[in-house]
């Protein structure tokens, strides 16, 4: 469910094939737009770092520094190693969620495909960290506390790790798609401006909470993969 007007989709109206693709996969152009915006802001903020930071540099340092301190409190000093990916996930999802509050925008996180892509990145990186830190001994994470229980524990552990992908995907998708649906209903029933305002105000809180939950679960998975198996 989306806003009545999606300007990026309508930009492709000059070409029937592109318009059909953009309308069918509307999350793709909006994902690229958000990526371009974030990359541009990052480049501008880090282009000339100074000891006395500018406003843009100060905002980025405050955000990244806050994320880093939070991660270190949870995971310890080893958490700094996967800060770039975890911070990128949080900022991208948060901005994507917020974009749905702007008329003419479609939040990429209201599409299950975008969320599945983010969840798969977390899944792959989690096990990459495990193999990097433990080598072949990483398999002990799936074998349970005693060797003779491994035939029972290993299938359960594998299913549990695969279920993480579904959990991350559907939790974010359900909340953001539901918010879009509520906005659409209010647009249709009570007008463009006044009725959605309370829901849009609540949407800012929802956007942050959903990004934070995805981010928190991700760093918990990362941290768990580098811990020693018991």
C-alpha positions in Angstrom: 0.0 0.0 0.0 1.4 3.4 -0.9 0.6 7.1 -1.1 -1.8 8.0 -4.0 1.0 9.8 -5.8 4.5 8.4 -6.2 6.6 10.9 -8.1 9.5 8.5 -8.9 7.2 6.0 -10.5 5.5 8.7 -12.6 8.9 9.8 -13.9 9.2 6.6 -15.9 5.8 7.2 -17.6 7.7 8.2 -20.8 8.7 4.6 -21.3 6.0 1.9 -21.0 8.5 -0.9 -20.0 10.3 1.2 -17.4 7.0 2.5 -16.0 5.6 -1.1 -15.7 8.9 -2.1 -13.9 8.9 0.9 -11.6 5.2 0.4 -10.8 5.7 -3.3 -10.1 8.9 -2.9 -8.1 8.3 0.6 -6.7 10.7 0.0 -3.8 13.7 -0.1 -6.2 13.8 3.6 -7.4 13.0 4.8 -3.8 15.8 2.6 -2.4 18.3 4.1 -4.9 17.1 7.6 -4.1 17.6 7.1 -0.3 21.0 5.5 -1.0 22.1 8.5 -3.1 20.9 10.9 -0.5 22.7 9.1 2.4 25.9 8.7 0.4 25.9 12.4 -0.7 25.3 13.6 2.9 28.1 11.3 4.2 30.5 12.5 1.5 29.7 16.2 2.3 30.0 15.7 6.0 33.3 13.9 5.8 34.9 15.9 2.9 36.8 18.3 5.1 36.8 17.1 8.7 38.0 19.7 11.2 38.8 19.8 14.9 36.0 22.3 15.3 33.2 20.4 13.4 30.7 22.0 11.1 27.0 21.5 11.6 26.9 18.6 9.2 30.0 16.9 10.6 28.7 17.5 14.2 25.4 15.8 13.4 27.1 12.7 11.8 29.6 12.5 14.7 26.8 12.6 17.2 24.8 9.9 15.4 27.7 7.6 14.6 29.3 8.2 18.1 26.0 7.3 19.8 25.6 4.1 17.8 29.2 3.1 18.5 28.9 3.7 22.3 25.7 1.8 22.4 27.2 -1.2 20.5 30.3 -1.2 22.7 28.2 -1.3 25.8 26.4 -4.4 24.5 29.1 -6.3 22.6 32.3 -5.0 24.1 35.3 -3.6 22.2 35.0 -6.3 19.5 31.7 -4.6 18.5 33.7 -1.8 16.9 34.7 -4.2 14.1 31.2 -4.5 12.7 30.1 -0.9 13.5 30.1 0.2 9.8 27.6 -2.5 8.7 25.4 -2.2 11.8 25.3 1.6 11.6 24.5 1.5 7.9 21.6 -0.9 8.5 20.2 1.3 11.2 20.5 4.6 9.3 19.2 3.1 6.0 16.1 1.5 7.7 15.4 4.5 9.8 15.5 6.9 6.8 13.6 4.5 4.7 10.9 4.3 7.3 10.7 8.0 7.6 10.4 8.5 3.9 6.9 7.0 4.0 5.7 10.1 5.9 6.5 12.3 2.9 3.8 12.6 0.3 4.9 11.1 -3.0 7.4 8.7 -1.4 7.1 5.0 -0.9 9.1 3.6 2.0 11.3 0.8 0.7 10.8 -1.1 4.0 7.1 -1.5 3.2 8.2 -4.0 0.6 9.1 -7.5 1.8 11.9 -7.7 -0.8 13.9 -4.8 0.7 13.6 -6.3 4.2 14.5 -9.7 3.0 17.6 -8.3 1.4 18.7 -6.6 4.7 17.9 -9.7 6.6 20.0 -11.9 4.3 22.9 -9.5 4.7 22.7 -9.8 8.4 22.4 -13.6 8.2 25.5 -14.0 5.9 27.6 -11.5 7.8 26.7 -13.3 11.1 28.2 -16.6 9.9 31.1 -14.8 8.2 32.0 -13.4 11.6 31.7 -16.8 13.2 34.0 -18.5 10.6 36.4 -15.6 10.7 36.8 -15.8 14.5 36.6 -19.5 15.1 37.4 -21.2 11.8 36.1 -24.8 11.5 35.4 -24.7 15.2 32.4 -22.4 14.6 30.4 -25.6 14.0 30.5 -26.1 17.7 27.9 -23.3 18.0 25.4 -25.7 16.4 26.3 -28.9 18.3 25.0 -28.3 21.8 26.8 -28.6 25.1 27.6 -32.3 24.8 28.6 -34.2 21.6 26.1 -37.0 21.9 23.2 -34.5 21.7 24.5 -33.0 18.4 22.2 -35.0 16.1 19.2 -33.5 17.9 20.6 -30.0 18.6 22.1 -29.3 15.2 18.9 -29.4 13.2 17.2 -27.2 15.8 20.0 -24.7 15.7 20.0 -24.6 11.9 16.3 -24.0 11.8 16.6 -21.4 14.5 19.2 -19.5 12.5 17.1 -19.7 9.3 14.1 -18.4 11.3 16.1 -15.3 12.1 15.8 -14.2 8.5 12.0 -14.6 8.5 11.8 -12.9 11.9 13.8 -9.8 10.8 11.9 -9.7 7.4 8.3 -10.0 8.5 8.6 -7.9 11.7 9.8 -4.9 9.8 7.5 -5.5 6.8 4.4 -6.0 8.9 4.8 -2.8 10.9 5.7 -0.6 7.9 3.1 -2.0 5.5 0.5 -1.7 8.2 1.4 1.9 8.8 1.1 2.6 5.0 -2.3 0.9 5.0 -3.6 3.1 7.8 -2.3 6.2 6.1 -4.0 5.2 2.8 -7.3 4.6 4.5 -7.2 8.0 6.3 -6.3 9.7 3.0 -9.3 8.2 1.4 -11.8 8.8 4.2 -10.9 12.2 5.7 -8.7 14.2 3.3 -5.1 14.8 2.5 -3.9 17.0 5.4 -5.7 16.8 8.8 -6.7 13.2 9.4 -3.3 11.6 8.9 -1.4 14.0 11.1 -1.7 12.0 14.4 -0.8 8.8 12.6 2.2 10.5 10.9 3.4 11.8 14.2 3.2 8.3 15.6 4.9 7.1 12.5 8.1 8.9 13.4 8.2 6.9 16.7 7.4 3.7 14.8 10.1 4.4 12.2 12.7 4.7 15.0 11.5 1.7 17.0 11.5 -0.6 14.0 14.9 0.5 12.8 16.3 0.1 16.4 14.8 -3.4 16.8 16.3 -4.6 13.5 19.6 -3.0 14.5 19.6 -4.4 18.0 18.8 -7.9 16.9 21.5 -7.7 14.2 24.3 -6.8 16.7 23.1 -9.5 19.1 23.4 -12.0 16.3 26.9 -10.6 15.4 28.0 -10.7 19.0 26.7 -14.3 19.5 28.7 -15.5 16.4 32.0 -14.4 17.8 31.5 -15.7 21.3 33.0 -19.1 22.3 30.6 -22.0 22.1 29.7 -23.6 25.5 
